[in-house]
């Protein structure tokens, strides 16, 4: 990792990019990517695509390869403001009501950020025998206002989006910790692949699309839109998956996956078997330690959109093991980040640009 890429990592991860409001983060990502690409695409809802045109002759239809991550993070919407100035919320994505009480929050208004806190009654005044996990309707934000009018004067209204305030830090020189590593760490990794291709003077025999999609957290929507537009021959998706070593996980149900154990290669119906095996062969040839994961139906990632949108693209998923998903302390191992970058990079070097991954021909 260069000093520039580390600065990008912190700037990008610490910026808020809630689902449906990703544009500021997308601008940071695109500004970093621009020196390493030939052109870029921005679609109507904010998905950004860096394009490396490769060396395919102009009179041929280019073989199209995608590497993809998603840019959005879970968040909250203001749903109701009480007369005494308390703000009630609803989810924007898979936000966890259990972790919200006592968290600091930023409310994103047209006039800039307003700071607030998710309040909670003190332990002294609660009947602990009757304590239950909070529901979303129990949550409230305090911005220091005494009336509804004061809240409105701050630029806060129904529909204002709110994100947790916690930023990125390093734990024991081993882990990155913060909110929204799901999946802006993926955006960082695919940007680093593009940087390394450029700096190493790689000439690809195909057109490469580096895709940072929006709106994954509410149904893979950004990937669905851009997959229909690009119609790639091959799509390699990266997202996070659960580290199952910490307490409260059942390995018989969730699998045996470890942060620090290397990239996770997924098995499931949406994953094209020949592409998956191609990636595994690259990992073995380049001595990249990897893990395996099975999914029951869908992957729950943008892989599903690329696999099934339009006529379908040969798609595979390389996951980054992550602790404590959808909290403010999402945790990934530094070595895994570099290993995922290396595996995607080496896979692209192995693609000749004429692969036909169909099972029957």
GIFEN-V203909 format. One line per field, one symbol per residue. ss: DSSP state (H for helix, E for strand, L for the rest). Layout:
ss: ???
//
This chain:
ss: LLHHHHHHHHHHHHLLLELLLLHHHHHHHHHHHHHHLLEEEELLLLLEEEEELLLLLLLLLLLEEEEEEELLELEEEEEEELLLLEEEEEEELLLLHHHHLLLEEEEEELLEEEEEEELLLLHHHLLHHHLLLLLHHHLLEELLLLLHHHHHHLLLLLLLEEEELLLLEEELLLEEEELLHHHHHHHHHHHHHHHHHHHLLLLLLLEEEEEEELLLLLLLHHHHHHHHHHLLLEEEEEEEEELLLLLLLLHHHHLLLLLLLLEEEEELLLLLHHHHHHHHHHHHHLLLLEEEEELLLLLLLLHHHHHHLLLLLEEEEEEEEEELLLLLLEEEEHHHHHHHHHHHHHHHHHLLLLLLLLLLL
//
